[in-house]
Structures are given as C-alpha cells and as structure tokens.
Amino acid sequence: MHFKRLDRIPRNFGSAGLLTLSEIHTIDAIGCGNGILMSELAARLSITKGAVTQIISRLELKELVRRVTHPTDSRYTIVSLTKTGLLAYQAHTEFDQELYRKFSTDVSPDEMETFKRCLDKLCHILEE
C-alpha cells in the first residue's frame, strides 16, 4: 500500500514540473530518440493502448510530448518528447542516479547483494 501511495505523489522534475511516477516512467520509456509508436510504447510499459493514450494526453497537455501521424501509414501514431520532455527525461535520469548513489552509500556491499537477490526472487514470483 505504501508503494501505491508513493506512486500517486507527484515529484518535481525541474522545468517539467510535477509528474507522477507513471508519467515520468512513460517519458523514460519514450526515450530521447526519434519517437516511438503508441502501440510499441504500450507494449514497453506493459499497459493497454487505452491507458497509454490517457497518459500521453496528460503529457501532451503539459507540453512534454507530441503526437504525429506515421509518415507512411496513417493508422499509426508516433509519440516523441518535446524540449521540456527531454529536460524531464534528463532530470529523471539524474534523480535515479542520485537515488542509487544515496542507497548504495547507506547499504553495505553484503546488504546490497542480499537486496538484489531478494528483488530477483520477488520479480520471479510476480512474473509467475
């Protein structure tokens, strides 16, 4: 329950402003490349196309992403990051690095290894 609550608390990502974890992870999944098909984004995030459309609509209102019709097949939509979206992507990368740095300095190497093994086991159980 605690993690669910944390997921809903927006965090500040610089000039991008406050973003929920689902929003910033969507930005991260889009990446800083030339864009991604909406259907590929849904698959990458393991969510429905409808759910990805809702998140992208919110991010579009915040001017963090843009949608364009595929140049050769109008059935598809490509989503990419705006300049502000790229800043959010970079801020998230820095946030993750700082989080890892803080965590790894507070945890001994033995504790880190135990933690990694526990996470691997948890992921395996959740994937069953």
N, C-alpha and C positions, 0 to 999 in steps of 0.2 A: 504494500500500500504506500509505503514511503516513497518508493521509486516512481509510482504512478503520480503521486503528488508533485514530485520534483519535475516530472515530465511536463507538467502543465504550467510551471512557473517560468515566465519569460526571463531571459537573460539579455543583458546589453551586449551587442556586438558592434561597438563603435558607431560609425556613421549610419549603419544599417538599422540601429535602434534595437528595440526589444523584440526578441524572437523566441518562440517556443522551441523545445528540442526537436519536435517533428519538422518545424520549418527550417531550422539550421541544418538538420541532417538531410533534408531534401536538397538544400543548397549544396551541401557537401557531395551528395550523390550526383548532382548535375555536373559538378566539377568546373574547372576553368578552361575547358576545351571549347570546341565549336558548337556545342549543344548536344542534346540527346532527344531521341523520340520519346514522346509521352509514354508510349507502351513499354519501352525499354526502362524508363525511369520507374514505372510501377513495378516491373519485374525486379529491378535492382533493389527497391525498397521493400519488396515482398508485400505490397498492398494492392488493392484493386485500382483499376483505371479511374473509377469514380472518386476514390479517396485522393488519388494524386491530382485529379482535376481540381478538387476543393482546395488542396494545399497550394497548388500553383495559382489559383485565383487569388488567394490571400496574399501570396508573394508578389503577384502582379500589381495588386492594389498598393503594396508597399514599394513598388518600383524596383524590385530586386531581381525579377526575371522578366523575360519577354517570350511570347509565343509567336511563331511564324509557321505558315503552311509549308510543308515539304516542297522544295522546288520542282520535283518531278512527279510527285504523287500527292494529290490534294486530299487524300484520305488520311494522311499523317500530319502530325503537328510536331514541330521541333521546339524545345524549350532551352533557353540559354540564359546565362547570368548577365545582368546589366553591370555597369561600372560599380554601382553601390553593392550589387550582389557579389561581385568579385571581392570587394572590401570585406563583406560579411564572411565569405569563404576564407579569406586570409586571417580574419580575426578568430574564426573558429579553429583554424589550424594552430594559431598561436595559443589559444585557450587550451586546446588538447595537449600541446607540448608543455605548457606551464602546469597543467593538472598532473601530467605524468611525472614532471620534474619534482613537484611537491610530494606526490605519492611515493616516488622512488627514494626520496631523501628521508622520508619518515618511516620507511619499511626496510628491514634488513634484507640482504640477499636471500637468506633462507625463507623469510616470510614471503618475499616476492615469488619465489619458486613455488611455495605452497599455495599461494593465491592463484598463480597461473594454472596449477594443476586443478584446483577447485573450480576455476572458471571453465576449464576444458571439460570437466565432468558435468558441470551444470549445462553447458551448451549441448553436450551429447545427450543428456536426459531430455532437454527441451526439444531437440530435433527428432526424438523417437516418436 
